[in-house]
Amino acid sequence: MPKSWLDRRALVRAVDHVAALDPDLAQIAAEHGPPPLWDRPQGFPTLLHIILEQQVSLSSARAAFERLCAVARPLTPESFLQLDDAQLKSVGFSRQKTSYG
């Protein structure tokens, strides 16, 4: 697997750059520091997991991802595209997220 271009040092530089442009973000960065740099496997399943994490709790997204993995085996673009909207909703995709594909 190729090495990620984003390491901790690059993340801190990016946060410093954005903080210099936006006083509100500067305050948040000063209080909380840079966000975590999560190490995730590359690939399609990770992309879907990240999409599921948008606007819901991480535990809700994890549960939805596990349900998705149970109905699309193995979880590939091909197996995912075989699922209809009702199946996607049943595992935890919102109406909006079912329209992405």
N, CA, C and O atoms as a GROMACS GRO file, in nm:
protein
  404
    1MET      N    1   0.085  -0.117   0.000
    1MET     CA    2   0.000   0.000   0.000
    1MET      C    3   0.090   0.124   0.000
    1MET      O    4   0.187   0.130   0.076
    2PRO      N    5   0.060   0.224  -0.085
    2PRO     CA    6   0.144   0.344  -0.089
    2PRO      C    7   0.134   0.423   0.039
    2PRO      O    8   0.030   0.424   0.106
    3LYS      N    9   0.243   0.490   0.073
    3LYS     CA   10   0.246   0.573   0.193
    3LYS      C   11   0.159   0.696   0.171
    3LYS      O   12   0.159   0.756   0.064
    4SER      N   13   0.085   0.733   0.274
    4SER     CA   14  -0.002   0.849   0.267
    4SER      C   15   0.080   0.976   0.258
    4SER      O   16   0.186   0.987   0.320
    5TRP      N   17   0.032   1.072   0.181
    5TRP     CA   18   0.098   1.202   0.170
    5TRP      C   19   0.068   1.288   0.291
    5TRP      O   20   0.137   1.387   0.315
    6LEU      N   21  -0.034   1.252   0.367
    6LEU     CA   22  -0.072   1.331   0.483
    6LEU      C   23  -0.017   1.265   0.609
    6LEU      O   24  -0.065   1.160   0.651
    7ASP      N   25   0.083   1.329   0.668
    7ASP     CA   26   0.134   1.282   0.795
    7ASP      C   27   0.102   1.388   0.901
    7ASP      O   28   0.044   1.492   0.870
    8ARG      N   29   0.140   1.363   1.023
    8ARG     CA   30   0.108   1.454   1.134
    8ARG      C   31   0.163   1.593   1.108
    8ARG      O   32   0.094   1.693   1.132
    9ARG      N   33   0.286   1.602   1.060
    9ARG     CA   34   0.348   1.733   1.035
    9ARG      C   35   0.271   1.812   0.929
    9ARG      O   36   0.249   1.932   0.945
   10ALA      N   37   0.231   1.745   0.822
   10ALA     CA   38   0.154   1.811   0.716
   10ALA      C   39   0.018   1.856   0.769
   10ALA      O   40  -0.031   1.963   0.732
   11LEU      N   41  -0.044   1.774   0.854
   11LEU     CA   42  -0.173   1.811   0.912
   11LEU      C   43  -0.160   1.937   0.998
   11LEU      O   44  -0.243   2.027   0.989
   12VAL      N   45  -0.058   1.943   1.081
   12VAL     CA   46  -0.037   2.060   1.167
   12VAL      C   47  -0.013   2.184   1.081
   12VAL      O   48  -0.066   2.291   1.111
   13ARG      N   49   0.065   2.171   0.974
   13ARG     CA   50   0.088   2.286   0.884
   13ARG      C   51  -0.043   2.332   0.821
   13ARG      O   52  -0.068   2.452   0.809
   14ALA      N   53  -0.126   2.238   0.780
   14ALA     CA   54  -0.254   2.273   0.718
   14ALA      C   55  -0.345   2.343   0.818
   14ALA      O   56  -0.410   2.442   0.783
   15VAL      N   57  -0.351   2.294   0.940
   15VAL     CA   58  -0.433   2.358   1.043
   15VAL      C   59  -0.382   2.499   1.071
   15VAL      O   60  -0.461   2.592   1.084
   16ASP      N   61  -0.251   2.515   1.079
   16ASP     CA   62  -0.193   2.649   1.101
   16ASP      C   63  -0.230   2.743   0.986
   16ASP      O   64  -0.261   2.860   1.010
   17HIS      N   65  -0.226   2.693   0.864
   17HIS     CA   66  -0.260   2.775   0.748
   17HIS      C   67  -0.405   2.820   0.753
   17HIS      O   68  -0.435   2.938   0.734
   18VAL      N   69  -0.495   2.727   0.778
   18VAL     CA   70  -0.638   2.761   0.784
   18VAL      C   71  -0.666   2.853   0.903
   18VAL      O   72  -0.746   2.946   0.892
   19ALA      N   73  -0.600   2.829   1.015
   19ALA     CA   74  -0.620   2.913   1.133
   19ALA      C   75  -0.574   3.056   1.107
   19ALA      O   76  -0.632   3.151   1.161
   20ALA      N   77  -0.472   3.073   1.024
   20ALA     CA   78  -0.425   3.208   0.991
   20ALA      C   79  -0.527   3.283   0.905
   20ALA      O   80  -0.526   3.406   0.901
   21LEU      N   81  -0.614   3.210   0.838
   21LEU     CA   82  -0.714   3.271   0.750
   21LEU      C   83  -0.849   3.295   0.818
   21LEU      O   84  -0.928   3.378   0.773
   22ASP      N   85  -0.875   3.223   0.926
   22ASP     CA   86  -1.007   3.229   0.988
   22ASP      C   87  -0.994   3.236   1.140
   22ASP      O   88  -0.949   3.140   1.203
   23PRO      N   89  -1.033   3.349   1.201
   23PRO     CA   90  -1.018   3.364   1.346
   23PRO      C   91  -1.098   3.261   1.427
   23PRO      O   92  -1.053   3.218   1.533
   24ASP      N   93  -1.214   3.223   1.378
   24ASP     CA   94  -1.294   3.123   1.451
   24ASP      C   95  -1.222   2.988   1.453
   24ASP      O   96  -1.215   2.922   1.557
   25LEU      N   97  -1.169   2.948   1.338
   25LEU     CA   98  -1.095   2.822   1.333
   25LEU      C   99  -0.965   2.832   1.412
   25LEU      O  100  -0.920   2.733   1.470
   26ALA      N  101  -0.906   2.951   1.415
   26ALA     CA  102  -0.784   2.971   1.494
   26ALA      C  103  -0.814   2.946   1.642
   26ALA      O  104  -0.734   2.882   1.711
   27GLN      N  105  -0.927   2.995   1.689
   27GLN     CA  106  -0.964   2.974   1.829
   27GLN      C  107  -0.988   2.827   1.858
   27GLN      O  108  -0.945   2.775   1.961
   28ILE      N  109  -1.058   2.760   1.768
   28ILE     CA  110  -1.083   2.616   1.786
   28ILE      C  111  -0.952   2.539   1.788
   28ILE      O  112  -0.932   2.452   1.872
   29ALA      N  113  -0.862   2.571   1.695
   29ALA     CA  114  -0.732   2.503   1.689
   29ALA      C  115  -0.651   2.529   1.815
   29ALA      O  116  -0.583   2.440   1.866
   30ALA      N  117  -0.659   2.653   1.867
   30ALA     CA  118  -0.585   2.686   1.989
   30ALA      C  119  -0.639   2.608   2.109
   30ALA      O  120  -0.563   2.565   2.195
   31GLU      N  121  -0.770   2.590   2.113
   31GLU     CA  122  -0.832   2.520   2.226
   31GLU      C  123  -0.820   2.368   2.216
   31GLU      O  124  -0.804   2.300   2.318
   32HIS      N  125  -0.826   2.314   2.095
   32HIS     CA  126  -0.836   2.169   2.079
   32HIS      C  127  -0.720   2.106   2.003
   32HIS      O  128  -0.706   1.983   2.003
   33GLY      N  129  -0.638   2.186   1.938
   33GLY     CA  130  -0.530   2.131   1.858
   33GLY      C  131  -0.583   2.076   1.726
   33GLY      O  132  -0.702   2.088   1.697
   34PRO      N  133  -0.496   2.018   1.647
   34PRO     CA  134  -0.540   1.963   1.518
   34PRO      C  135  -0.630   1.841   1.539
   34PRO      O  136  -0.623   1.776   1.643
   35PRO      N  137  -0.712   1.812   1.440
   35PRO     CA  138  -0.798   1.693   1.451
   35PRO      C  139  -0.715   1.566   1.447
   35PRO      O  140  -0.598   1.569   1.406
   36PRO      N  141  -0.774   1.455   1.488
   36PRO     CA  142  -0.699   1.329   1.482
   36PRO      C  143  -0.667   1.292   1.338
   36PRO      O  144  -0.744   1.321   1.246
   37LEU      N  145  -0.557   1.229   1.320
   37LEU     CA  146  -0.517   1.178   1.189
   37LEU      C  147  -0.545   1.028   1.189
   37LEU      O  148  -0.461   0.948   1.231
   38TRP      N  149  -0.662   0.992   1.142
   38TRP     CA  150  -0.704   0.853   1.146
   38TRP      C  151  -0.634   0.774   1.037
   38TRP      O  152  -0.627   0.817   0.922
   39ASP      N  153  -0.584   0.660   1.075
   39ASP     CA  154  -0.520   0.570   0.979
   39ASP      C  155  -0.625   0.467   0.938
   39ASP      O  156  -0.668   0.385   1.018
   40ARG      N  157  -0.665   0.473   0.813
   40ARG     CA  158  -0.768   0.382   0.763
   40ARG      C  159  -0.715   0.308   0.642
   40ARG      O  160  -0.632   0.360   0.567
   41PRO      N  161  -0.763   0.188   0.623
   41PRO     CA  162  -0.722   0.116   0.502
   41PRO      C  163  -0.774   0.188   0.378
   41PRO      O  164  -0.882   0.247   0.380
   42GLN      N  165  -0.698   0.183   0.272
   42GLN     CA  166  -0.743   0.242   0.147
   42GLN      C  167  -0.844   0.149   0.081
   42GLN      O  168  -0.840   0.027   0.100
   43GLY      N  169  -0.936   0.207   0.005
   43GLY     CA  170  -1.026   0.123  -0.072
   43GLY      C  171  -1.171   0.163  -0.063
   43GLY      O  172  -1.209   0.253   0.013
   44PHE      N  173  -1.251   0.095  -0.141
   44PHE     CA  174  -1.393   0.123  -0.153
   44PHE      C  175  -1.469   0.109  -0.021
   44PHE      O  176  -1.549   0.197   0.012
   45PRO      N  177  -1.448   0.002   0.057
   45PRO     CA  178  -1.520  -0.009   0.183
   45PRO      C  179  -1.495   0.111   0.276
   45PRO      O  180  -1.588   0.157   0.343
   46THR      N  181  -1.373   0.160   0.281
   46THR     CA  182  -1.343   0.275   0.366
   46THR      C  183  -1.417   0.399   0.317
   46THR      O  184  -1.467   0.477   0.398
   47LEU      N  185  -1.424   0.418   0.186
   47LEU     CA  186  -1.498   0.531   0.131
   47LEU      C  187  -1.644   0.525   0.176
   47LEU      O  188  -1.700   0.626   0.219
   48LEU      N  189  -1.707   0.409   0.166
   48LEU     CA  190  -1.846   0.395   0.210
   48LEU      C  191  -1.860   0.420   0.360
   48LEU      O  192  -1.957   0.483   0.403
   49HIS      N  193  -1.766   0.372   0.438
   49HIS     CA  194  -1.770   0.394   0.582
   49HIS      C  195  -1.764   0.544   0.614
   49HIS      O  196  -1.838   0.592   0.700
   50ILE      N  197  -1.678   0.617   0.546
   50ILE     CA  198  -1.667   0.761   0.567
   50ILE      C  199  -1.796   0.832   0.528
   50ILE      O  200  -1.842   0.922   0.599
   51ILE      N  201  -1.856   0.791   0.417
   51ILE     CA  202  -1.984   0.851   0.376
   51ILE      C  203  -2.091   0.826   0.482
   51ILE      O  204  -2.169   0.915   0.514
   52LEU      N  205  -2.094   0.704   0.536
   52LEU     CA  206  -2.192   0.673   0.639
   52LEU      C  207  -2.169   0.756   0.766
   52LEU      O  208  -2.265   0.785   0.838
   53GLU      N  209  -2.046   0.794   0.793
   53GLU     CA  210  -2.015   0.872   0.913
   53GLU      C  211  -2.059   1.018   0.905
   53GLU      O  212  -2.064   1.087   1.007
   54GLN      N  213  -2.091   1.065   0.787
   54GLN     CA  214  -2.131   1.204   0.772
   54GLN      C  215  -2.264   1.229   0.840
   54GLN      O  216  -2.363   1.162   0.811
   55GLN      N  217  -2.267   1.323   0.930
   55GLN     CA  218  -2.387   1.374   0.998
   55GLN      C  219  -2.456   1.273   1.088
   55GLN      O  220  -2.574   1.289   1.120
   56VAL      N  221  -2.386   1.169   1.130
   56VAL     CA  222  -2.439   1.077   1.232
   56VAL      C  223  -2.326   1.045   1.329
   56VAL      O  224  -2.210   1.076   1.304
   57SER      N  225  -2.361   0.983   1.440
   57SER     CA  226  -2.258   0.944   1.535
   57SER      C  227  -2.170   0.834   1.476
   57SER      O  228  -2.212   0.760   1.387
   58LEU      N  229  -2.048   0.825   1.526
   58LEU     CA  230  -1.958   0.721   1.476
   58LEU      C  231  -2.012   0.582   1.507
   58LEU      O  232  -1.994   0.489   1.427
   59SER      N  233  -2.078   0.566   1.622
   59SER     CA  234  -2.132   0.433   1.654
   59SER      C  235  -2.248   0.397   1.561
   59SER      O  236  -2.262   0.281   1.522
   60SER      N  237  -2.332   0.494   1.525
   60SER     CA  238  -2.440   0.468   1.429
   60SER      C  239  -2.383   0.430   1.294
   60SER      O  240  -2.431   0.337   1.229
   61ALA      N  241  -2.279   0.502   1.251
   61ALA     CA  242  -2.217   0.473   1.122
   61ALA      C  243  -2.153   0.334   1.123
   61ALA      O  244  -2.162   0.261   1.025
   62ARG      N  245  -2.089   0.299   1.234
   62ARG     CA  246  -2.025   0.167   1.244
   62ARG      C  247  -2.131   0.057   1.233
   62ARG      O  248  -2.110  -0.043   1.164
   63ALA      N  249  -2.244   0.075   1.301
   63ALA     CA  250  -2.351  -0.025   1.295
   63ALA      C  251  -2.406  -0.037   1.153
   63ALA      O  252  -2.430  -0.148   1.105
   64ALA      N  253  -2.426   0.076   1.086
   64ALA     CA  254  -2.476   0.074   0.948
   64ALA      C  255  -2.375   0.006   0.856
   64ALA      O  256  -2.412  -0.071   0.768
   65PHE      N  257  -2.246   0.034   0.877
   65PHE     CA  258  -2.142  -0.026   0.794
   65PHE      C  259  -2.140  -0.178   0.814
   65PHE      O  260  -2.125  -0.253   0.717
   66GLU      N  261  -2.154  -0.222   0.937
   66GLU     CA  262  -2.157  -0.367   0.964
   66GLU      C  263  -2.278  -0.433   0.897
   66GLU      O  264  -2.267  -0.543   0.844
   67ARG      N  265  -2.393  -0.365   0.900
   67ARG     CA  266  -2.512  -0.420   0.832
   67ARG      C  267  -2.488  -0.424   0.681
   67ARG      O  268  -2.528  -0.520   0.614
   68LEU      N  269  -2.423  -0.319   0.628
   68LEU     CA  270  -2.392  -0.316   0.485
   68LEU      C  271  -2.300  -0.432   0.447
   68LEU      O  272  -2.323  -0.500   0.347
   69CYS      N  273  -2.198  -0.455   0.527
   69CYS     CA  274  -2.105  -0.565   0.499
   69CYS      C  275  -2.174  -0.701   0.503
   69CYS      O  276  -2.132  -0.794   0.435
   70ALA      N  277  -2.281  -0.712   0.582
   70ALA     CA  278  -2.354  -0.838   0.590
   70ALA      C  279  -2.439  -0.865   0.466
   70ALA      O  280  -2.464  -0.980   0.433
   71VAL      N  281  -2.483  -0.760   0.397
   71VAL     CA  282  -2.569  -0.781   0.279
   71VAL      C  283  -2.493  -0.771   0.148
   71VAL      O  284  -2.541  -0.819   0.045
   72ALA      N  285  -2.377  -0.711   0.148
   72ALA     CA  286  -2.297  -0.698   0.025
   72ALA      C  287  -2.163  -0.768   0.049
   72ALA      O  288  -2.066  -0.706   0.092
   73ARG      N  289  -2.162  -0.899   0.020
   73ARG     CA  290  -2.040  -0.977   0.044
   73ARG      C  291  -1.980  -1.025  -0.086
   73ARG      O  292  -2.050  -1.084  -0.168
   74PRO      N  293  -1.854  -1.001  -0.107
   74PRO     CA  294  -1.770  -0.905  -0.036
   74PRO      C  295  -1.812  -0.764  -0.073
   74PRO      O  296  -1.878  -0.743  -0.175
   75LEU      N  297  -1.774  -0.667   0.008
   75LEU     CA  298  -1.813  -0.529  -0.018
   75LEU      C  299  -1.723  -0.471  -0.127
   75LEU      O  300  -1.610  -0.428  -0.101
   76THR      N  301  -1.775  -0.472  -0.247
   76THR     CA  302  -1.704  -0.421  -0.365
   76THR      C  303  -1.797  -0.324  -0.436
   76THR      O  304  -1.917  -0.322  -0.408
   77PRO      N  305  -1.744  -0.244  -0.528
   77PRO     CA  306  -1.834  -0.157  -0.605
   77PRO      C  307  -1.944  -0.238  -0.674
   77PRO      O  308  -2.059  -0.194  -0.680
   78GLU      N  309  -1.909  -0.354  -0.726
   78GLU     CA  310  -2.006  -0.436  -0.798
   78GLU      C  311  -2.118  -0.486  -0.706
   78GLU      O  312  -2.235  -0.477  -0.741
   79SER      N  313  -2.081  -0.537  -0.590
   79SER     CA  314  -2.184  -0.587  -0.498
   79SER      C  315  -2.267  -0.473  -0.441
   79SER      O  316  -2.387  -0.489  -0.418
   80PHE      N  317  -2.205  -0.359  -0.420
   80PHE     CA  318  -2.279  -0.242  -0.370
   80PHE      C  319  -2.383  -0.196  -0.472
   80PHE      O  320  -2.496  -0.163  -0.436
   81LEU      N  321  -2.344  -0.193  -0.599
   81LEU     CA  322  -2.436  -0.146  -0.704
   81LEU      C  323  -2.554  -0.241  -0.725
   81LEU      O  324  -2.653  -0.202  -0.788
   82GLN      N  325  -2.544  -0.362  -0.675
   82GLN     CA  326  -2.656  -0.456  -0.686
   82GLN      C  327  -2.767  -0.427  -0.584
   82GLN      O  328  -2.878  -0.479  -0.597
   83LEU      N  329  -2.738  -0.344  -0.484
   83LEU     CA  330  -2.837  -0.313  -0.380
   83LEU      C  331  -2.932  -0.204  -0.429
   83LEU      O  332  -2.889  -0.107  -0.491
   84ASP      N  333  -3.060  -0.222  -0.400
   84ASP     CA  334  -3.156  -0.118  -0.438
   84ASP      C  335  -3.173  -0.019  -0.321
   84ASP      O  336  -3.118  -0.039  -0.213
   85ASP      N  337  -3.250   0.087  -0.345
   85ASP     CA  338  -3.267   0.191  -0.244
   85ASP      C  339  -3.325   0.136  -0.114
   85ASP      O  340  -3.283   0.176  -0.005
   86ALA      N  341  -3.420   0.045  -0.124
   86ALA     CA  342  -3.481  -0.013  -0.003
   86ALA      C  343  -3.377  -0.088   0.080
   86ALA      O  344  -3.377  -0.078   0.203
   87GLN      N  345  -3.289  -0.162   0.013
   87GLN     CA  346  -3.184  -0.234   0.086
   87GLN      C  347  -3.086  -0.137   0.150
   87GLN      O  348  -3.045  -0.156   0.264
   88LEU      N  349  -3.050  -0.032   0.077
   88LEU     CA  350  -2.957   0.067   0.132
   88LEU      C  351  -3.019   0.136   0.254
   88LEU      O  352  -2.951   0.157   0.354
   89LYS      N  353  -3.146   0.171   0.244
   89LYS     CA  354  -3.214   0.234   0.358
   89LYS      C  355  -3.222   0.138   0.476
   89LYS      O  356  -3.210   0.180   0.592
   90SER      N  357  -3.243   0.010   0.449
   90SER     CA  358  -3.256  -0.087   0.558
   90SER      C  359  -3.126  -0.105   0.636
   90SER      O  360  -3.130  -0.141   0.754
   91VAL      N  361  -3.012  -0.080   0.572
   91VAL     CA  362  -2.886  -0.093   0.645
   91VAL      C  363  -2.843   0.038   0.710
   91VAL      O  364  -2.753   0.039   0.794
   92GLY      N  365  -2.908   0.150   0.673
   92GLY     CA  366  -2.876   0.275   0.741
   92GLY      C  367  -2.842   0.393   0.653
   92GLY      O  368  -2.807   0.499   0.704
   93PHE      N  369  -2.851   0.377   0.521
   93PHE     CA  370  -2.828   0.491   0.433
   93PHE      C  371  -2.950   0.582   0.437
   93PHE      O  372  -3.063   0.534   0.431
   94SER      N  373  -2.927   0.712   0.448
   94SER     CA  374  -3.038   0.807   0.442
   94SER      C  375  -3.091   0.816   0.299
   94SER      O  376  -3.026   0.770   0.205
   95ARG      N  377  -3.208   0.874   0.285
   95ARG     CA  378  -3.265   0.894   0.151
   95ARG      C  379  -3.167   0.972   0.064
   95ARG      O  380  -3.146   0.939  -0.052
   96GLN      N  381  -3.107   1.076   0.122
   96GLN     CA  382  -3.010   1.159   0.048
   96GLN      C  383  -2.890   1.075   0.004
   96GLN      O  384  -2.845   1.085  -0.110
   97LYS      N  385  -2.838   0.993   0.094
   97LYS     CA  386  -2.720   0.914   0.061
   97LYS      C  387  -2.750   0.805  -0.042
   97LYS      O  388  -2.661   0.766  -0.118
   98THR      N  389  -2.873   0.757  -0.046
   98THR     CA  390  -2.906   0.657  -0.148
   98THR      C  391  -2.904   0.718  -0.287
   98THR      O  392  -2.892   0.646  -0.386
   99SER      N  393  -2.916   0.850  -0.296
   99SER     CA  394  -2.917   0.916  -0.427
   99SER      C  395  -2.777   0.942  -0.481
   99SER      O  396  -2.763   0.985  -0.595
  100TYR      N  397  -2.672   0.919  -0.401
  100TYR     CA  398  -2.534   0.946  -0.446
  100TYR      C  399  -2.494   0.859  -0.563
  100TYR      O  400  -2.416   0.902  -0.648
  101GLY      N  401  -2.545   0.737  -0.570
  101GLY     CA  402  -2.502   0.644  -0.672
  101GLY      C  403  -2.579   0.663  -0.798
  101GLY      O  404  -2.556   0.592  -0.896
   0.00000   0.00000   0.00000
